[in-house]
Amino acid sequence: MIFKRLGKNEIKKVNLLNDVGESNWNSEFFGKDIQPSYVAICEENNVFAGCEGYIAYPLVYKGNLQLTHRSERTIVDGNFRGKGLFEKLIQTCDKWALKDDSAFSWGATAALKAFKRAGFKSYVGFRSYIFFPIKSNVVRKAFSNPKLFNPSHLYSMYKKRNLKDVKNLLASLSLVKPTTVEKNECIYFDPFDYTAIAQLLLEQDQDFFKINPCTSLFNWLEKKGLYYEKYLIRLRDEVIGYVVVEKNQNLNYASIKDIYFKSDDANMYQILLSLSKLKTFKKFHALFVALNNENNTHAKWIQNLSASNVINLKKAGSFVIKPLKQQVSIKDLLLTDLWLEL
């Protein structure tokens, strides 16, 4: 069995093993905006038996950019399983990642046992899915399906865009009485400015990892057909953070894909309330945001929201982390949905 790095001229061949589309293989591992990324493959008699991909994700840590890698496109042909190939594929990617000074590798997966055998730490039930109601004047019978409050079912429903279930959920959310507290008149939302955000993030010294909302990341996502509305968060005349939003016009809700702000200057409740008052969300039922309740900063944001009329669905999500240059746990990640976009 030969272990080697996938060449660009072998995309068609690896897509026969894991058919996600040749364009996806090209953009995820060979695009200039997402380097250094690589795919380890194992080959026997000119047949690809398995593959493991590491996609480069530079994160912000203590005011500096730190390279990490996301595990993706993992598969071992059924005819070759039970031979430890997955573990060797991970070891091969780890060797390249360490050479590039990657801090750790990570991924969202349900195959926890396999990743644990390959040296990853696994985490479950760390996410809170929060629905922030915007309006209550929609007359519709509240849903009667109790599964909608099951976190795993909700997440599956959300990812699969199950229209019937989501519509029922949003209809019920619209019947939840929204807060009557006025928005903070000092909080404003301005057009996104990459330079201002880069300066803000590099000035911070928090010991957690957060995604770097840079031009190259969004260029890469746009090439994959993913588009978002992005805003600066301003408190009076000072830029204190940003928010990235995906709007679903058909279902009248907005999903917050990424959010960060200096917590000493404002709170999550004030920011979501002010955001919900924007004209662009006038006809929307709710805002949706996923936060990592194991992270101290996110836990404070969740606690701050608990006083308002939100629905907080806890104990969802499964995640794996393998420390490379640095010891890291789920508590160290300011994990949002933007981490998981592909």
Secondary structure, 3 states (H helix, E strand, C coil): CEEEECCHHHHHHHHHHCCCCHHHHHHHHCCHHHCCCEEEEEEECCEEEEEEEEEEEEEEECCEEEEEEEEEEEEECHHHCCCCHHHHHHHHHHHHHHHCCCCEEEECCCCHHHHHHCCCEEEEEEEEEEEEECCCCCCCCCCCCHHHHCHHHHHHHHHHCCHHHHHHHHHHHHCCCCCCCCCCCCEEEEECCHHHHHHHHHHCCCCCEEECCCHHHHHHHHHCCCCCEEEEEEECCEEEEEEEEEEECCCCEEEEEEEEECCCCCCHHHHHHHHHCCHHHCCCCEEEEEEECCCHHHHHHHHHHCCCCCEEEEEEEEEEEEECCCCCCHHHECCCHHHHCC
